[in-house]
């Protein structure tokens, strides 16, 4: 688990950065399916790192600049990444539809929560992972390389490499057998 840090979402720089990201997401989401070349410059403006990616509409994020995408990233429809902290996604990672990554959370105490205070912690997804449709990955979580997260899972703890994990809360179901070459 990555450590949590405090964030003031009302900081003027953060407000401006969120506005910028919302406008870029809106541009991305209005492109026609055949406008694949028009996506790349928007990706490059939006994300902290991207080389080759394809994201189906609709996509939403808080800042974009805290999202670092590896080679050949694919996200199906309705992906949401709340990137208050860094979200690092490895090479050849695939997201099913409606995957949500939350690198942020709020205080449990109602009085403290009413102040608008947020906490955030990085999320890391290793190379060659497949995140099933409707999965939710919470702040501070790492998912190891080559793992598969079952559809509808709530990932609230680290998942090791090379496993199938599923459920609410998400837990390891089995190891993935390595193929011999």
HELIX and SHEET records of a PDB file:
HELIX    1   1 UNK A   12  UNK A   29  1                                  18    
HELIX    2   2 UNK A   36  UNK A   46  1                                  11    
HELIX    3   3 UNK A  110  UNK A  114  1                                   5    
SHEET    1   A 3 UNK A   5  UNK A   7  0                                        
SHEET    2   A 3 UNK A 118  UNK A 120 -1                                        
SHEET    3   A 3 UNK A 104  UNK A 106 -1                                        
SHEET    1   B 7 UNK A  53  UNK A  55  0                                        
SHEET    2   B 7 UNK A  73  UNK A  75  1                                        
SHEET    3   B 7 UNK A  94  UNK A  95  1                                        
SHEET    4   B 7 UNK A 130  UNK A 131  1                                        
SHEET    5   B 7 UNK A 148  UNK A 149  1                                        
SHEET    6   B 7 UNK A 163  UNK A 166  1                                        
SHEET    7   B 7 UNK A 171  UNK A 175 -1                                        
SHEET    1   C 5 UNK A  59  UNK A  61  0                                        
SHEET    2   C 5 UNK A  79  UNK A  82  1                                        
SHEET    3   C 5 UNK A 100  UNK A 102  1                                        
SHEET    4   C 5 UNK A 136  UNK A 137  1                                        
SHEET    5   C 5 UNK A 154  UNK A 155  1                                        
SHEET    1   D 4 UNK A  67  UNK A  69  0                                        
SHEET    2   D 4 UNK A  87  UNK A  89  1                                        
SHEET    3   D 4 UNK A 123  UNK A 125  1                                        
SHEET    4   D 4 UNK A 142  UNK A 143  1                                        
END                                                                             
